[in-house]
Amino acid sequence: MDSHRRSIVKAISWRMIASLTTFALVYLFTGEITLSVQVGILDVVLKMIFYYGHERVWNKINYGITAKKAN
């Protein structure tokens, strides 16, 4: 199971990549840097919260997890 800290670090690293994509797409379609930054910031905050929650829920679900063999 991932620790809370690991889930947070994973969420931050993924959000950096995904938010840069969102920023670029908004800028590409609108040509407005201010709007792109605003949408990018909102994207970071909301999706990082949702991702963290998603990770924590999946850590409580045993689906697809196999038991480790003792050595």
C-alpha positions in Angstrom: 0.0 0.0 0.0 1.3 3.5 -0.8 1.9 5.9 2.0 0.0 9.2 2.1 3.3 11.0 1.2 3.8 8.7 -1.9 0.3 9.4 -3.1 0.8 13.1 -2.7 4.1 13.1 -4.7 2.6 10.9 -7.4 -0.4 13.3 -7.7 1.9 16.3 -7.9 4.2 14.9 -10.6 1.3 13.7 -12.8 -0.6 17.0 -12.3 2.5 19.0 -13.6 2.4 17.0 -16.9 -1.4 17.0 -17.3 -1.7 20.7 -16.4 0.9 21.8 -18.9 -1.1 19.9 -21.5 -4.3 21.7 -20.4 -2.6 25.1 -20.4 -1.2 24.5 -23.9 -4.6 23.4 -25.3 -6.5 26.4 -23.8 -3.8 28.7 -25.2 -3.9 27.0 -28.6 -7.7 27.4 -28.8 -8.1 30.9 -27.3 -4.7 32.6 -27.7 -5.3 34.1 -24.3 -2.4 33.6 -21.8 -4.4 34.9 -18.8 -7.3 32.5 -19.4 -4.8 29.7 -20.0 -3.1 30.3 -16.7 -6.4 30.6 -14.8 -7.7 27.3 -16.3 -4.4 25.7 -15.6 -4.4 26.7 -12.0 -8.0 25.5 -11.5 -7.1 22.3 -13.3 -4.2 21.6 -10.9 -6.1 22.2 -7.7 -9.3 20.3 -8.5 -7.7 17.3 -10.2 -4.9 16.9 -7.6 -7.6 16.7 -4.9 -9.6 14.2 -7.0 -6.5 12.1 -7.8 -5.4 11.9 -4.2 -8.8 10.7 -3.1 -8.9 8.2 -6.0 -5.5 6.8 -4.9 -6.6 6.5 -1.3 -9.9 4.7 -2.2 -8.0 2.2 -4.4 -5.6 1.5 -1.6 -8.5 0.1 0.4 -9.7 -2.2 -2.5 -8.1 -5.6 -2.9 -9.2 -6.1 -6.5 -6.2 -7.4 -8.6 -3.8 -7.6 -5.7 -2.0 -10.9 -5.3 -0.4 -12.2 -2.1 3.4 -12.0 -1.9 5.1 -15.3 -1.5 7.3 -15.8 1.6 11.0 -16.2 0.8 
